[in-house]
């Protein structure tokens, strides 16, 4: 399939429009002024994992929630006016989820399964800090995404933003709450937004309306057991086991306590690996910094030797295919074995940069 | 920052910001470019790269691709008045192309790059570039009159 000259000309005019408002490129000095970037962005995996073979969870029982509209307090021009969790329990249902549990959502729609999970805390939102959970679902050929924000998101603003690009259509019931549904103009792409207690959610998918609404009704809360069973293998649900597996070939500093690493939310293995390897690496560099100050050559050598094996750490090798965190560790391993500096747009000492660069626990 | 970093970046920055604009739009282009340049410089000097231009173009595309995964789709909007009505649909269709298809179309039809050059710039094989172009053409064909 090729374009004739006339079509090419049309295409070039279209491309000219795309780049017509190109801004002035920033100067390099202004870019490098940022220096070391926060580790949060470095840790984020580049690849989205899709496990098409993941089991489909058929929700059993589930939570029956009274939606706002049932009590006569519907959505008028904006967000639901009574979006609280008014729980009507049914036999076998799980308790109303707390903000810390509200992410345990599965789909009972045949063929659909969770493919990816991401959880972030203490992010800067428009209205302050929030905790964000993103669950991706797939049926092998289509994707849908549920975003849950605890605090920091104004539902009315979110709805207004989406309506700017689309058309509001009939509301839907999502997880027992009343949701505003917007169809993006000219697209089979829909979003449903609402609130569950202090959690604002948005469910988006590129499906036709019937399939989208069907998927909405298939969502339900589940208990922890069902939730863990619904997660793909790429998500770590047992951090204690992960500590054993991930740190198996990694030398630990004297007195290093892994207890704190055994606690945390279920997360993609990459994020868990970054947490664990980061903590160990930071501890070794802590030792190196302290030993350097006291001229304790034995302790210095011990840290250098330990991090010198980091290119052989299995978890880092696996992580290197997904993101840059491994490179960061190796960069610091080389630095303490070398002249004690790293390049971050400019030369930085290990001492002044490692905690921020590696996201050390004290940061 | 070494002088060579400055020299190399200055040489390519206009092409890079235009490329970023084509992929993510003018509002996010500067942030995309800043993000990738900073990320590269945290690791190495631009002078260490065999082909800094291609490397940076790939980094911009990867960043654009990553962002697109999270964002709502790019949708038709009111175009500037100087754009003929007949071109509105083409522009809208271009905006809807996934980043990698749009990158291939941009490099081939705007920068007049060969398939091989485009493949090198995108970090893909020539066959993959052809596939991107085929998919893009199929999506665009109906809007070109």
Interface residues (C-beta under 8 A of the other chain):
Chain A: X1 X2 X3 X6 X7 X8 X10 X11 X12 X13 X14 X15 X16 X17 X18 X19 X20 X21 X22 X23 X24 X25 X26 X28 X29 X30 X31 X32 X34 X36 X37 X41 X46 X48 X162 X165 X166 X184 X185 X186 X187 X189 X191 X204 X206 X324 X327 X331 X342 X343 X344 X345 X346 X357
Chain B: X1 X5 X6 X9 X10 X13 X14 X16 X17 X18 X21 X22 X26 X29 X30 X33 X34 X35 X37 X38 X39 X41 X42 X43 X44 X45 X62 X66 X69 X72 X73 X75 X76 X77 X79 X80 X83 X84 X86 X87 X90 X91 X92 X93 X94 X95 X96 X105 X106 X109 X110 X134 X137 X138 X140 X141 X144 X145
